[in-house]
Amino acid sequence: MTTDTKVKTTQDLDWDLQCYGMSEGALRDVVSNCESNIALGDITMLVASFMSNAQEEIDRGMSDRARQSINCAKFILFKYVYKEAE
């Protein structure tokens, strides 16, 4: 599990909101909650959930929100799934 502890500036938080639709800390909380609730810590289901959300958002014409959902899925893949595979 990664625990980046960089102090976020206002500019960083604005970027997070633009990129993910939430702060990076909130996204990490989503992952932490998922790990404690899913057998064997299967975060890949969380990634699939964000991707499914993106499909629905695209279907509803919510392209910016879909982009954010995809960014959330990528964040989880790069920070948690691929990191654990190393």
N, C-alpha and C positions, 0 to 999 in steps of 0.2 A: 504494500500500500504506500502511496506517495503522500508526503506531508510537506508540500511547499509552504514556506512561512513568509513569503515576501509581503511586506506591508503595501497595501493597495492605495494608490493615489486616487483622487477624484476622477482624473482622466482614465485611469485603469478601470475604475468601476463603471464609468460611462461606456468604455469600450466593451466590457463584459455584458452590459445590458443590451448594447447594439448587437453583439455577436450571439449571445446565448438567450437573451430575454430574461436573464436573472444574473445575479453576481456569481462569480466562480465559486465562492464559498457556499452559496445556496445550492449550486449544482453538485458540489462535493457532498453536501448534506443529503441530497437525493440519492447519491451512490451509497453513502454510509447506511442510510435507512434501508435501501434495497439489499445490501449485503447482510444485514441483520434479519431480514424477513424472508429471504429466498434460500432454500436448501442449498448447501455447498457454495454459497456466495456466487451464484451464477449471474454475473452482471451482464452477460451477453443478452439475456432476456430484456434487461433495461434498455440496451442499445436497440434491440428489435422494436421495443415499444416506442422509442423516439422516432425510429424510421417509419413505423406505422402511423404515428401522429403526423409526420411530414407528408405522407401520402394523402391522408385525409385533408390536411391543410391545403395542399395543392389542389385537390378536388374542389374545395370550397373557395378557391381564389385567394387564399391567404399566403401568398408567395413569401413575404418577408418572415412570417411566423414559421413557415416550412423551412426556410433557410436557417433560422435559429434552432429548430429541432434537429436538423442535420448536423449543425455545429455542435450541439450537445452530444449527439451520438459519436461524432469524431473525437471530441474531448475525452469521453469515457474510453473509447477504444485506445487512444494514444496514451492516456495517463494511467489506465488501469489494466485493460486486457493485454495489450502488447507488452507493457512493462512487466507483468507477471510472467509472461512467456519467456522473457530473457534469462 
